[in-house]
């Protein structure tokens, strides 16, 4: 018999609201255009400036480039984050999110063009996906426009390949995913009961 317990998603909602708040600040300071916001060069991660602006390895996770960018990331964050919280708890969610974002940003600093600027929560979100791909690899998910559900592990691979289009920081996605896979192996050893 499977028992269900209430899940507290307040930490997840806090992270989502923080992202939305910073996006609104970008719009306000950019006169309605994120691209003109002075916050992007101050909070975004530029490899050539990381020693002068070390805070950007964290703040860049909360800055987004346009409405579609933040919308897709926040929807992904909600679904993947809520699964991680159910599977491993809020502390594990926060650890995977932030460590995955840091790992993604580190790989971005090492491999991206020195003057490129990386923004977005994608590295951290890929870490959540990587952890889940280890914890619950066969959970079916829908990916538009594929008409049938695919296993979560396959969905993560599909999205990783889509990262290699121009203008997307594949380095951050790959770094986050690798950290997430390691985190998933660690979390799996705890042998918690999963609630889905």
VENSUL-V57444 format. One record per helix or strand of 2 or more residues. SS is the DSSP state (h for helix, s for strand). FROM is the first residue (numbers start at 1). TO is the last residue. Records with the same first field share a line. If there is no record, write none. Layout:
SS=FROM-TO  FROM-TO
//
This chain:
h=10-29  34-36  38-43  47-49  56-62  67-88  90-111  122-135  152-162  170-188
s=45-46  117-118  140-141  150-151
//
